[in-house]
Each structure stands twice: as C-alpha cells, then as structure tokens.
C-alpha cells in the first residue's frame, strides 16, 4: 500500500485568534509535530499551508496553498498527491499530540478492512459530558449519548474514494463526505492525550 499523509495547516485560525499552526508547543510548532508524525508513519507527505513558498520546516514531498475552507484545502492537497496513492491519511494541526502508534493503528485498520470495502477509518472518543438540546437559554430535552462519539485525527481514507467524495461536495470534515457516497467507516479508539487544540 502506498500511503500519503496530508497535513492540513492552511487555515487562518479564526477561533484560535490567529494561525495556530505556527504556535509553539514545547520545542516546535504545531505544524512541525504533525509533519513529524506523518513522515514517521507514511511513505510520503503533502502539506497544505497558507503560503507554500514560505515553508521552512522539515522537507515534505509536496507543499501547496490552502483554500478558503477546510474542504477546499483538502482538495488542494489531494491534487498534489499522485494518482497511484492507495491511502491518504488526513492529519490536522489541531491534534498535534497524536502518537505514532495511533497513526499506525488507524492506517492498519484501513488496510485490514480493504477486502471488506472499508472506505475510511476514524479515531474516536466517547463523550464524557451529558448532552442537552436547548432553545435560547432553556433546556428542552436530554440526548442519549450512548451511540455518539467525537471524531479526532488522524484519519485514513482510500485515496480513490476520498477523491470521489471531495469532488462531489463540501463538508466540515471528510468522513461526512464518505457517508454521502455510502462508504463504510470503521472506528478505532484514541488515547487520552490526543487533545484537540481549539483556543
């Protein structure tokens, strides 16, 4: 299997208050952590950044500019990945502490499910808090969270199906596009340390 990592670091960081991909976490930037993990677990790495000519981190196999949305950045990154790629792992700088073991488990779960037409694998975590529906500032009902999970990163996709799904529409995250083409998605549990940096 030819595995490409696609590191999405082209956002403007609106919720964060600026381009969070270039903020320091320990001794290196968030984007550097993501590139490092992708390089260690994938055959090649494509990077999406705001200005590709300004990339000054570890070498990558392709570097392109992001788009105006997450979906546009994904499409730009996919366009830089050769057609013979079998698997694309979507890596986000919002989860810089994802371990090499998690990368490998997500990738290997997709490979193991190849014969069963698995389209993608999502790392997920259960929801610890109670969920409520509200109108304004008033609770209207409780939500059964038994079957609910939060999707984190990295995720693994059959490259051909990811290209097909992204060509047909846009969504805040890629698994939603796989659902739209009726692709089968498996899950693997994540580590407690795979924190999502939002603010």
C-alpha positions as CSV (number, residue, x, y, z in Angstrom):
1,X,0.0,0.0,0.0
2,X,1.3,3.5,-1.0
3,X,0.4,5.7,2.0
4,X,0.4,9.5,1.8
5,X,0.0,11.8,4.8
6,X,-1.9,15.0,4.0
7,X,-1.2,17.6,6.7
8,X,-3.8,20.4,6.7
9,X,-2.2,23.6,8.0
10,X,-3.6,26.2,5.7
11,X,-6.3,27.7,8.0
12,X,-6.4,31.3,9.3
13,X,-7.2,30.2,12.9
14,X,-10.3,32.3,13.3
15,X,-11.5,30.6,16.6
16,X,-7.9,30.5,17.9
17,X,-7.3,34.2,17.2
18,X,-4.6,33.7,14.6
19,X,-2.7,31.0,12.6
20,X,-2.4,28.4,15.4
21,X,-0.4,26.0,13.1
22,X,2.6,28.2,13.7
23,X,2.3,28.5,17.5
24,X,4.9,26.8,19.6
25,X,4.2,23.6,21.6
26,X,7.3,22.7,23.5
27,X,10.3,22.9,21.2
28,X,8.5,23.1,17.9
29,X,5.4,24.5,16.2
30,X,2.1,22.6,16.0
31,X,2.6,22.0,12.2
32,X,6.0,20.6,12.9
33,X,4.6,18.0,15.2
34,X,2.0,16.9,12.6
35,X,4.6,16.7,9.8
36,X,7.0,14.8,12.0
37,X,4.3,12.1,12.8
38,X,3.2,11.9,9.2
39,X,6.8,11.5,8.0
40,X,7.3,8.7,10.5
41,X,4.3,6.7,9.5
42,X,3.5,7.4,5.9
43,X,5.5,6.8,2.7
44,X,5.2,10.5,1.6
45,X,3.8,13.7,2.9
46,X,1.8,16.5,1.3
47,X,1.5,19.8,3.3
48,X,-1.2,22.5,2.9
49,X,-0.1,25.9,4.3
50,X,-1.2,29.5,3.7
51,X,2.0,30.3,1.7
52,X,3.8,27.2,0.3
53,X,6.9,29.2,-0.8
54,X,7.4,30.2,2.8
55,X,7.6,26.7,4.3
56,X,10.7,26.4,6.4
57,X,10.1,23.1,8.2
58,X,11.2,19.6,7.6
59,X,11.2,18.5,4.0
60,X,7.9,17.3,2.5
61,X,7.1,15.7,-0.8
62,X,4.5,18.3,-1.9
63,X,3.6,21.7,-0.5
64,X,0.5,23.7,-1.7
65,X,-1.6,26.7,-0.7
66,X,-4.8,26.2,1.3
67,X,-8.2,27.2,0.2
68,X,-10.9,29.4,1.7
69,X,-12.5,26.4,3.5
70,X,-11.4,23.1,5.1
71,X,-12.9,21.3,2.1
72,X,-11.0,23.5,-0.4
73,X,-7.7,22.9,1.4
74,X,-8.3,19.2,1.3
75,X,-9.0,19.3,-2.4
76,X,-5.8,21.4,-3.0
77,X,-3.8,18.9,-1.0
78,X,-5.3,15.9,-2.8
79,X,-4.4,17.5,-6.2
80,X,-0.8,17.3,-5.1
81,X,-0.9,13.6,-4.3
82,X,-0.1,11.2,-7.2
83,X,-3.0,9.1,-8.6
84,X,-1.2,5.9,-7.6
85,X,-1.6,6.6,-3.9
86,X,-3.7,3.9,-2.2
87,X,-4.3,5.5,1.2
88,X,-4.4,9.2,2.3
89,X,-4.2,10.0,6.0
90,X,-5.7,13.3,6.9
91,X,-3.6,15.0,9.6
92,X,-4.7,18.2,11.3
93,X,-2.5,20.5,13.4
94,X,-5.4,20.7,15.9
95,X,-4.3,17.2,17.2
96,X,-0.5,17.6,17.5
97,X,-0.2,15.0,20.2
98,X,-1.5,12.1,18.2
99,X,1.1,9.4,18.7
100,X,2.9,7.3,16.0
101,X,1.0,4.3,17.5
102,X,-2.4,6.0,16.8
103,X,-1.3,6.8,13.2
104,X,-0.3,3.2,12.7
105,X,-3.5,1.8,14.2
106,X,-5.7,4.0,12.0
107,X,-3.7,3.1,8.9
108,X,-3.5,-0.6,9.7
109,X,-7.3,-0.8,10.4
110,X,-8.0,0.5,6.9
111,X,-5.6,-2.0,5.4
112,X,-7.1,-4.8,7.4
113,X,-10.6,-3.8,6.2
114,X,-9.6,-3.4,2.5
115,X,-11.1,-6.7,1.3
116,X,-14.4,-5.7,3.1
117,X,-14.7,-2.4,1.2
118,X,-13.9,-0.2,4.2
119,X,-13.7,3.3,2.9
120,X,-12.2,5.1,5.9
121,X,-11.1,4.8,9.5
122,X,-11.9,7.4,12.1
123,X,-10.2,7.7,15.5
124,X,-13.0,8.4,18.0
125,X,-13.6,9.1,21.7
126,X,-16.8,8.8,23.7
127,X,-18.5,11.9,25.1
128,X,-17.9,12.3,28.8
129,X,-20.5,15.0,29.5
130,X,-24.3,15.0,29.5
131,X,-25.8,16.3,26.3
132,X,-28.9,18.5,26.2
133,X,-30.9,20.2,23.5
134,X,-31.7,23.9,24.1
135,X,-33.7,26.7,22.8
136,X,-32.2,30.0,23.7
137,X,-31.0,29.5,27.3
138,X,-33.5,26.8,28.2
139,X,-33.0,23.1,28.1
140,X,-35.7,21.3,26.1
141,X,-34.6,17.7,26.3
142,X,-31.8,15.3,27.0
143,X,-29.8,13.5,24.3
144,X,-28.9,9.8,24.6
145,X,-25.2,9.8,24.0
146,X,-24.8,6.0,24.1
147,X,-24.1,5.8,20.4
148,X,-22.4,9.1,20.0
149,X,-18.6,9.7,19.6
150,X,-16.3,12.6,18.7
151,X,-14.1,12.1,15.7
152,X,-10.5,13.2,16.1
153,X,-7.4,12.9,13.9
154,X,-5.5,11.4,12.1
155,X,-8.0,9.6,9.8
156,X,-7.2,7.2,7.0
157,X,-9.1,7.0,3.6
158,X,-9.0,5.0,0.5
159,X,-7.5,7.6,-1.8
160,X,-9.8,6.9,-4.7
161,X,-12.9,7.2,-2.6
162,X,-11.7,10.4,-0.9
163,X,-11.1,12.0,-4.3
164,X,-14.5,10.9,-5.5
165,X,-16.2,12.2,-2.3
166,X,-14.5,15.6,-2.3
167,X,-15.3,16.1,-6.0
168,X,-19.0,15.7,-5.2
169,X,-19.4,18.1,-2.3
170,X,-18.0,20.0,0.7
171,X,-18.3,19.4,4.4
172,X,-16.6,20.4,7.6
173,X,-14.8,17.0,7.7
174,X,-14.0,14.3,5.3
175,X,-15.9,11.4,6.9
176,X,-19.2,13.3,6.3
177,X,-18.3,13.2,2.6
178,X,-17.6,9.5,2.7
179,X,-21.1,9.0,4.3
180,X,-22.6,10.9,1.4
181,X,-21.3,8.3,-1.1
182,X,-22.4,5.5,1.3
183,X,-18.8,4.5,2.2
184,X,-18.2,2.2,5.1
185,X,-16.4,3.9,8.0
186,X,-14.7,2.0,10.9
187,X,-13.5,3.4,14.2
188,X,-10.6,3.0,16.5
189,X,-10.3,4.4,20.0
190,X,-7.9,7.2,20.7
191,X,-5.5,7.9,23.5
192,X,-6.5,10.4,26.3
193,X,-3.5,12.6,25.3
194,X,-4.9,13.2,21.8
195,X,-6.2,16.7,22.8
196,X,-7.9,19.0,20.3
197,X,-6.4,22.5,20.4
198,X,-9.2,25.0,19.6
199,X,-8.4,28.1,21.7
